[in-house]
Amino acid sequence: MDYAFSDFSAPEPRSRRRVLRELAGLGAVAVALGEGTGILPEGTPQAMAADFVSRRPPVSARRFVSPAVEAEIARVSAMIGDPELAWLFANCYPNTLDTTVEIAMRGGKPDTFVITGDIPAMWLRDSSAQVWGYLHLARDDAALQRLYRGLIARHAQCILIDPYANAFGRDPGATRTPLWWALSDQTQMRPGVAERKWEVDSLCHVVRLAYGYWRATGDSAPFDAQWHQAARLIVFTLRTEQRRDGTSPYRFQRSTPSPTDSLPMGGMGSPTRKVGLIHSMFRPSDDACVFPFLIPSNLFAVQALRWLAEIAATVLHDGALAHDAVALADEVAAAVQAWGRIGDGANAIWAYEVDGFGNTLFMDDANAPSLASLAYLGCVARDDPMFRRTEARCWSTANPYYFERGGNSGIGGPHVGMNMIWPMSLAVRAQSSDDPRIVANCLAQLKATHAGTGFMHEAFEAGNPAHFTRIWFAWANGLFGEMMIDLAARMPDLLGAGR
């Protein structure tokens, strides 16, 4: 099948960051808005409810209820010796289901739409990651199976609308984006698209969720003709964005005071040598890349293509698609080995971004895929020496977005500025580590930086956790829940300390 895309321009600039200043905060604490930021008075106690009263919505107000998830909350909570950590887990783990999920029927099949939290649109990446922590329960819970079938179908529909878009609106036929800051973007905004920032990881997260669901349940029902068509388009798009002939159908520009929200060179991004790597114009943070070959996303693409190939061969019985996916994975893997490293031999580490001309950027951003999240995502083995060297450098001052202050240490990124640590980085590190000291430090920081809200945030200021961004950010909450379940299995003594 041939796929073609064209572009058009739109007037009226508006900045996402300007819009975030207008968003109202939600929750049980006072919120002062500024860049979507919550600010609590200095000295605010870490828990504002004496007996750790649940911060979940009343049962009647919850958007989705899973018996298996409720049983898992009870099981894991009973293993946690620290009452504040147990309270955080019970609040955070079901947050996606409680507050962000909508399930309907479309064409006689489930249709699931998952918002990020305080932004009323569905990101392919976030929605996939938000429900990842419930996969191990889906085999024995019909309600969860319905949710996953609906979300996998919605993802396929979204990709067929536009594989370059990162976020979508609730109504696939809507001709106007629900995101004010994207109204004047100079790109092709098809009906149903909320934002059109090309991020390789968006497609990879979709494949990861579909593969994870299939392996967890054995259920092949989601892999219908629509998903099959979307899978072909995923491979086609990733290959197109190798830009072997120097061209791409994708363009994106935004009139904004923030340079990380737009692309240079007429919306095509910075120049590259075409070496077989896949161009990603934006990072998982939705910030523009400096060099278009984003190495964590290319490594994620290699693994996602191999997962897709397994589904194609085993479920779809499409040998040609499986062959194409493996061939592309092999090409990108070889290119990453040749161009994606800094240093040689036993001292080599992964670069964050490269351009194929020999220029490299080392940093890390808390959003996954990141260099530090490669093992968590299954892109590399946990004990891979190169990963361990890279991760150690990410968690050091060699990374310009590693911050230490006032007893806090972690990774942030340019998206919300300097000295802002993302709890996501701590949760990923805990799941990537077998060192009880590292895990205990991550737990202690997460416990001490929720600013009395009972939930995780997008980011908090190092040394002043009362200053944070996004009081309702479901991905961070879900990741905290994942971490606690992982530790309950791997390090139960650590969670039970002090019981």
C-alpha positions as CSV (number, residue, x, y, z in Angstrom):
1,M,0.0,0.0,0.0
2,D,1.3,3.5,-0.8
3,Y,1.0,6.3,1.7
4,A,1.4,9.9,0.8
5,F,1.3,13.0,3.0
6,S,1.1,16.7,2.2
7,D,1.5,19.9,4.3
8,F,-0.3,23.2,4.7
9,S,0.2,26.3,6.8
10,A,-2.1,27.9,9.4
11,P,-2.1,31.4,10.9
12,E,-2.6,32.6,14.4
13,P,0.4,31.6,16.6
14,R,-0.2,30.4,20.2
15,S,2.3,28.9,22.6
16,R,1.6,25.7,24.6
17,R,3.5,27.2,27.5
18,R,1.2,30.3,27.4
19,V,-1.8,28.0,27.5
20,L,-0.5,26.0,30.4
21,R,-0.5,29.2,32.4
22,E,-4.3,29.3,31.9
23,L,-5.0,25.7,33.0
24,A,-6.7,25.4,36.3
25,G,-5.1,23.0,38.8
26,L,-7.0,20.1,40.3
27,G,-6.7,18.3,43.6
28,A,-6.8,18.8,47.4
29,V,-4.1,21.4,47.7
30,A,-3.8,25.1,46.8
31,V,-2.3,25.6,43.4
32,A,-0.8,28.7,42.1
33,L,-0.6,28.6,38.3
34,G,2.5,29.5,36.4
35,E,3.6,27.2,33.6
36,G,1.2,24.6,35.0
37,T,3.0,24.8,38.4
38,G,1.7,24.0,41.9
39,I,3.3,26.0,44.7
40,L,2.8,25.1,48.4
41,P,4.0,27.2,51.3
42,E,7.5,26.5,52.6
43,G,7.4,23.9,55.4
44,T,4.3,22.2,54.1
45,P,4.1,18.7,55.8
46,Q,4.7,15.8,53.5
47,A,1.3,14.3,54.3
48,M,-1.5,16.7,54.9
49,A,-4.0,14.0,56.1
50,A,-3.2,12.7,59.6
51,D,-4.4,9.2,58.9
52,F,-3.5,9.1,55.2
53,V,-7.1,9.3,54.0
54,S,-7.5,8.1,50.4
55,R,-7.3,10.7,47.7
56,R,-9.1,8.5,45.2
57,P,-12.4,9.7,43.8
58,P,-15.5,8.2,45.4
59,V,-16.4,4.8,43.8
60,S,-19.4,6.3,42.1
61,A,-17.1,8.9,40.4
62,R,-14.4,6.5,39.2
63,R,-14.2,6.3,35.4
64,F,-13.3,2.6,35.3
65,V,-13.2,-0.2,38.0
66,S,-11.3,-3.4,37.7
67,P,-11.7,-6.1,40.4
68,A,-8.2,-7.4,39.7
69,V,-6.7,-3.9,40.2
70,E,-8.5,-3.5,43.5
71,A,-7.3,-6.8,44.7
72,E,-3.7,-5.9,43.7
73,I,-3.9,-2.7,45.6
74,A,-4.9,-4.7,48.7
75,R,-2.2,-7.3,48.2
76,V,0.7,-5.0,47.6
77,S,-0.4,-2.5,50.3
78,A,-0.3,-5.2,52.8
79,M,3.4,-5.8,52.0
80,I,4.4,-2.2,52.5
81,G,5.6,-1.4,56.0
82,D,5.7,2.4,55.6
83,P,2.1,3.7,55.9
84,E,2.9,6.8,53.8
85,L,4.3,4.7,50.9
86,A,1.3,2.4,51.2
87,W,-1.0,5.4,51.0
88,L,0.9,6.8,48.0
89,F,0.7,3.4,46.2
90,A,-3.1,3.1,46.8
91,N,-3.6,6.7,45.5
92,C,-1.3,6.5,42.5
93,Y,-1.6,3.0,41.1
94,P,-5.3,3.2,40.0
95,N,-5.1,6.9,39.0
96,T,-5.3,6.2,35.3
97,L,-8.4,4.1,35.7
98,D,-10.0,6.3,38.3
99,T,-9.6,9.6,36.4
100,T,-8.5,9.3,32.7
101,V,-10.2,6.3,31.0
102,E,-13.3,6.5,28.8
103,I,-14.7,3.3,27.3
104,A,-17.4,3.2,24.7
105,M,-18.5,0.9,21.9
106,R,-17.7,1.6,18.2
107,G,-18.8,-0.8,15.5
108,G,-19.7,-3.3,18.1
109,K,-16.2,-3.3,19.6
110,P,-14.7,-1.6,22.7
111,D,-13.2,1.9,22.1
112,T,-10.9,3.2,24.8
113,F,-9.7,6.8,25.0
114,V,-7.2,7.7,27.7
115,I,-6.3,11.4,28.5
116,T,-3.0,12.3,30.1
117,G,-4.6,13.9,33.1
118,D,-4.9,17.7,33.1
119,I,-4.6,17.9,29.3
120,P,-7.8,16.7,27.5
121,A,-6.1,14.7,24.7
122,M,-4.6,11.3,24.2
123,W,-0.9,11.0,23.6
124,L,0.0,7.6,22.0
125,R,3.1,7.3,24.3
126,D,1.4,8.4,27.5
127,S,-1.8,6.3,27.1
128,S,0.3,3.2,26.3
129,A,2.5,3.8,29.4
130,Q,-0.3,4.7,31.7
131,V,-2.0,1.3,31.5
132,W,1.3,-0.8,31.3
133,G,1.2,-1.5,35.0
134,Y,-2.1,-3.5,34.8
135,L,-1.0,-5.9,32.1
136,H,-0.1,-8.7,34.5
137,L,-3.7,-8.7,35.8
138,A,-5.5,-8.7,32.4
139,R,-5.6,-12.5,31.8
140,D,-8.1,-13.0,34.6
141,D,-10.1,-9.7,34.4
142,A,-12.6,-9.3,31.6
143,A,-13.0,-5.6,32.4
144,L,-9.3,-5.0,31.8
145,Q,-9.4,-7.1,28.6
146,R,-12.1,-4.9,27.3
147,L,-10.1,-1.8,28.1
148,Y,-7.0,-3.0,26.4
149,R,-8.8,-4.2,23.3
150,G,-10.4,-0.8,23.0
151,L,-7.2,1.1,23.5
152,I,-5.2,-1.1,21.0
153,A,-8.0,-0.5,18.5
154,R,-8.0,3.3,19.1
155,H,-4.2,3.4,18.7
156,A,-4.5,1.6,15.3
157,Q,-7.2,4.1,14.3
158,C,-5.1,7.0,15.3
159,I,-2.0,5.8,13.4
160,L,-4.2,5.3,10.2
161,I,-5.3,8.9,10.6
162,D,-1.7,10.2,10.8
163,P,1.3,8.2,11.8
164,Y,3.3,11.4,12.4
165,A,0.9,12.8,15.1
166,N,1.8,12.4,18.7
167,A,-1.6,13.3,20.3
168,F,-5.2,12.9,19.2
169,G,-8.6,14.2,20.2
170,R,-11.6,12.3,21.5
171,D,-13.5,12.7,18.3
172,P,-11.7,11.2,15.3
173,G,-13.8,13.4,13.0
174,A,-13.2,16.7,14.7
175,T,-11.6,19.3,12.4
176,R,-10.3,21.5,15.3
177,T,-7.6,20.4,17.8
178,P,-8.6,20.5,21.4
179,L,-5.1,21.9,22.2
180,W,-5.2,25.7,22.0
181,W,-1.4,25.9,21.6
182,A,-1.6,23.7,18.4
183,L,-4.2,25.7,16.6
184,S,-1.8,27.6,14.4
185,D,0.9,24.9,13.8
186,Q,2.3,25.0,10.3
187,T,1.9,21.3,9.4
188,Q,-0.8,19.0,8.1
189,M,-3.5,18.8,10.8
190,R,-5.9,16.1,9.8
191,P,-9.3,15.6,11.5
192,G,-8.8,13.9,14.8
193,V,-5.2,15.1,15.4
194,A,-4.5,17.1,18.5
195,E,-0.8,17.7,18.0
196,R,1.6,16.7,15.2
197,K,5.0,16.4,16.6
198,W,6.8,13.5,15.0
199,E,8.3,11.3,17.7
200,V,9.6,7.9,16.9
201,D,8.7,6.6,20.3
202,S,5.0,7.3,19.8
203,L,4.8,4.3,17.4
204,C,7.1,2.2,19.5
205,H,5.0,2.6,22.6
206,V,1.9,1.5,20.7
207,V,3.7,-1.7,19.6
208,R,5.0,-2.3,23.1
209,L,1.6,-2.2,24.6
210,A,0.0,-4.4,21.9
211,Y,2.8,-7.0,22.2
212,G,2.7,-6.8,26.0
213,Y,-1.0,-7.4,26.1
214,W,-0.7,-10.4,23.7
215,R,2.0,-12.0,25.7
216,A,0.2,-11.4,29.0
217,T,-3.1,-12.8,27.9
218,G,-2.7,-14.8,24.7
219,D,-5.7,-12.8,23.3
220,S,-5.4,-12.2,19.6
221,A,-8.7,-10.4,19.2
222,P,-7.2,-6.9,18.9
223,F,-5.1,-7.9,15.9
224,D,-7.8,-7.4,13.2
225,A,-7.6,-5.9,9.7
226,Q,-7.4,-2.4,11.1
227,W,-4.4,-3.2,13.3
228,H,-2.8,-5.1,10.5
229,Q,-3.0,-2.1,8.3
230,A,-1.6,0.1,11.0
231,A,1.3,-2.2,11.6
232,R,2.2,-2.0,7.9
233,L,2.0,1.8,8.2
234,I,4.3,1.8,11.2
235,V,7.0,0.0,9.3
236,F,6.5,2.1,6.3
237,T,6.8,5.4,8.3
238,L,9.9,4.3,10.2
239,R,11.6,3.3,7.0
240,T,10.5,6.6,5.3
241,E,12.0,8.5,8.2
242,Q,15.4,7.0,7.5
243,R,15.3,9.6,4.7
244,R,17.6,7.6,2.5
245,D,16.8,9.8,-0.4
246,G,17.1,13.0,1.7
247,T,13.4,13.7,1.6
248,S,10.5,13.4,4.0
249,P,6.8,14.3,3.8
250,Y,6.9,15.7,7.3
251,R,7.1,19.4,8.2
252,F,6.4,21.2,11.4
253,Q,6.8,24.8,12.6
254,R,5.2,26.7,15.4
255,S,5.3,30.5,16.0
256,T,6.4,30.5,19.6
257,P,8.9,32.2,21.9
258,S,10.2,28.7,22.9
259,P,12.6,27.3,20.3
260,T,12.1,23.7,21.5
261,D,8.5,23.8,20.2
262,S,9.5,24.3,16.6
263,L,11.9,23.0,13.9
264,P,14.5,24.7,11.8
265,M,15.2,24.4,8.1
266,G,11.7,25.0,6.9
267,G,10.3,22.5,9.5
268,M,12.5,19.6,8.5
269,G,14.9,19.7,11.4
270,S,18.7,20.1,11.5
271,P,20.8,18.5,8.7
272,T,21.9,14.9,8.9
273,R,23.9,12.4,6.9
274,K,21.7,9.6,5.9
275,V,23.3,6.6,7.7
276,G,20.3,4.3,8.3
277,L,19.1,5.8,11.6
278,I,15.5,7.0,11.9
279,H,14.9,10.7,12.2
280,S,12.9,11.8,15.3
281,M,12.0,15.5,15.2
282,F,10.9,15.6,18.8
283,R,11.8,13.8,22.0
284,P,9.4,12.0,24.3
285,S,9.2,15.2,26.2
286,D,7.7,16.9,23.1
287,D,10.8,19.1,22.9
288,A,12.6,19.4,19.6
289,C,15.8,17.4,19.1
290,V,19.1,19.2,18.6
291,F,20.4,16.4,16.3
292,P,17.6,14.4,14.7
293,F,19.0,10.9,15.4
294,L,17.7,10.4,18.9
295,I,19.5,7.2,20.0
296,P,17.2,6.0,22.8
297,S,14.3,6.2,20.4
298,N,16.2,4.4,17.7
299,L,17.1,1.6,20.1
300,F,13.4,1.5,21.1
301,A,12.5,1.2,17.5
302,V,14.8,-1.8,17.0
303,Q,13.0,-3.6,19.8
304,A,9.5,-2.5,18.7
305,L,10.1,-3.7,15.2
306,R,11.2,-7.1,16.5
307,W,8.0,-7.3,18.6
308,L,5.9,-6.3,15.6
309,A,7.6,-9.0,13.5
310,E,6.7,-11.6,16.1
311,I,3.0,-10.6,16.0
312,A,3.0,-10.4,12.2
313,A,4.4,-13.9,11.9
314,T,2.5,-15.6,14.7
315,V,-0.8,-13.8,14.8
316,L,-1.3,-12.1,11.5
317,H,0.4,-14.8,9.5
318,D,2.0,-12.2,7.3
319,G,5.5,-13.4,6.5
320,A,6.3,-10.4,4.3
321,L,5.5,-7.9,7.0
322,A,7.5,-9.9,9.6
323,H,10.5,-9.9,7.1
324,D,10.3,-6.2,6.5
325,A,10.1,-5.4,10.2
326,V,13.1,-7.6,11.0
327,A,15.1,-6.2,8.0
328,L,14.5,-2.6,9.2
329,A,15.3,-3.5,12.8
330,D,18.6,-5.0,11.6
331,E,19.5,-2.0,9.6
332,V,18.8,0.4,12.4
333,A,20.6,-1.8,14.9
334,A,23.7,-1.7,12.7
335,A,23.5,2.0,12.3
336,V,23.2,2.6,16.0
337,Q,26.3,0.5,16.7
338,A,28.2,2.4,14.0
339,W,27.0,6.0,14.7
340,G,25.2,6.1,18.1
341,R,28.2,5.7,20.5
342,I,30.6,8.0,22.2
343,G,34.1,6.4,22.8
344,D,35.4,3.0,22.0
345,G,35.7,-0.4,23.5
346,A,35.3,-0.8,27.2
347,N,34.8,3.0,27.6
348,A,32.0,3.4,25.0
349,I,28.6,4.8,26.1
350,W,25.5,5.6,24.1
351,A,25.0,9.1,22.8
352,Y,21.7,10.9,23.4
353,E,21.6,12.4,19.9
354,V,23.8,12.3,16.8
355,D,23.6,13.7,13.3
356,G,25.6,11.2,11.3
357,F,28.4,13.7,10.6
358,G,30.2,12.8,13.7
359,N,28.6,15.3,16.0
360,T,27.2,13.9,19.2
361,L,25.2,15.2,22.2
362,F,25.4,13.6,25.6
363,M,22.6,14.3,28.1
364,D,19.5,12.5,29.3
365,D,15.9,13.5,29.7
366,A,13.6,11.8,32.2
367,N,10.9,11.0,29.7
368,A,11.0,7.4,28.4
369,P,12.6,6.4,26.1
370,S,15.7,7.9,27.6
371,L,19.2,6.5,28.0
372,A,18.5,5.6,31.6
373,S,15.2,3.8,30.7
374,L,16.6,1.4,28.1
375,A,16.6,-1.6,30.4
376,Y,13.2,-0.7,31.8
377,L,11.8,-0.7,28.3
378,G,13.4,-4.0,27.4
379,C,15.7,-2.4,24.8
380,V,18.9,-3.8,26.4
381,A,19.7,-6.3,29.1
382,R,19.8,-5.0,32.7
383,D,23.3,-6.2,33.1
384,D,24.6,-4.9,29.7
385,P,27.9,-3.3,30.4
386,M,27.4,-0.4,28.0
387,F,24.0,0.3,29.4
388,R,25.4,0.4,32.9
389,R,28.2,2.8,31.9
390,T,25.7,5.0,30.1
391,E,23.3,5.0,33.0
392,A,26.0,5.9,35.5
393,R,27.0,8.9,33.4
394,C,23.3,9.9,33.1
395,W,23.1,9.9,36.9
396,S,26.1,12.2,37.2
397,T,27.0,15.8,36.6
398,A,28.2,14.8,33.1
399,N,24.4,15.1,32.3
400,P,23.4,18.7,32.2
401,Y,19.9,17.7,33.3
402,Y,21.0,15.8,36.4
403,F,20.2,17.9,39.4
404,E,21.3,17.7,43.1
405,R,20.2,20.1,45.8
406,G,18.9,19.9,49.3
407,G,19.0,16.1,49.6
408,N,17.3,15.6,46.2
409,S,19.0,14.1,43.2
410,G,17.5,13.1,39.9
411,I,17.1,13.7,36.2
412,G,14.9,16.3,34.6
413,G,15.1,17.9,31.1
414,P,14.7,21.1,29.3
415,H,10.9,20.8,29.1
416,V,10.3,22.4,32.5
417,G,13.6,24.0,33.1
418,M,16.7,23.8,35.4
419,N,16.7,22.2,38.8
420,M,13.4,20.4,38.2
421,I,13.6,16.7,38.9
422,W,11.0,14.3,37.3
423,P,9.8,11.6,39.7
424,M,9.6,9.4,36.6
425,S,13.4,9.3,36.6
426,L,13.5,7.9,40.1
427,A,10.8,5.3,39.5
428,V,12.6,4.1,36.4
429,R,16.0,4.0,38.2
430,A,14.5,1.9,41.0
431,Q,13.1,-0.6,38.5
432,S,16.4,-0.8,36.7
433,S,18.6,-1.4,39.8
434,D,19.4,-4.4,41.9
435,D,21.2,-2.3,44.5
436,P,19.0,-2.0,47.6
437,R,20.8,1.3,48.5
438,I,19.9,2.9,45.2
439,V,16.3,1.6,45.4
440,A,15.9,2.8,49.0
441,N,17.1,6.3,48.0
442,C,14.6,6.5,45.2
443,L,11.8,5.4,47.5
444,A,12.8,7.9,50.2
445,Q,12.8,10.8,47.6
446,L,9.5,9.9,46.1
447,K,8.0,9.6,49.5
448,A,9.4,13.0,50.5
449,T,8.5,15.0,47.4
450,H,4.8,14.5,46.7
451,A,4.2,17.8,48.6
452,G,1.3,16.5,50.6
453,T,-0.8,15.8,47.6
454,G,-0.6,12.0,47.8
455,F,0.3,11.8,44.1
456,M,3.4,12.1,41.9
457,H,4.0,15.1,39.7
458,E,5.6,15.9,36.4
459,A,8.6,17.5,38.2
460,F,9.5,19.1,41.5
461,E,12.2,21.6,42.3
462,A,15.4,20.1,43.8
463,G,15.6,21.3,47.4
464,N,12.1,22.7,47.3
465,P,9.5,19.9,46.5
466,A,6.7,22.3,47.4
467,H,7.3,23.8,44.0
468,F,6.1,21.3,41.4
469,T,4.5,21.0,37.9
470,R,1.3,19.2,37.0
471,I,-0.7,18.0,40.0
472,W,-2.6,15.5,37.8
473,F,-0.2,13.6,35.6
474,A,-1.4,10.0,35.3
475,W,1.8,8.5,33.7
476,A,3.9,9.5,36.7
477,N,1.3,8.0,39.1
478,G,1.1,4.8,37.1
479,L,4.9,4.5,37.0
480,F,5.1,4.8,40.8
481,G,2.5,2.0,41.1
482,E,4.5,-0.2,38.7
483,M,7.6,0.4,40.7
484,M,6.0,-0.7,43.9
485,I,4.6,-3.8,42.4
486,D,8.1,-4.6,40.9
487,L,9.7,-4.1,44.3
488,A,7.1,-6.2,46.0
489,A,8.3,-9.0,43.8
490,R,12.1,-8.4,43.7
491,M,12.8,-6.7,47.1
492,P,9.9,-7.4,49.5
493,D,12.2,-7.0,52.5
494,L,12.9,-3.5,51.5
495,L,9.2,-2.6,51.3
496,G,8.5,-4.4,54.5
497,A,11.2,-2.6,56.5
498,G,9.9,-1.1,59.7
499,R,6.8,-3.2,59.8
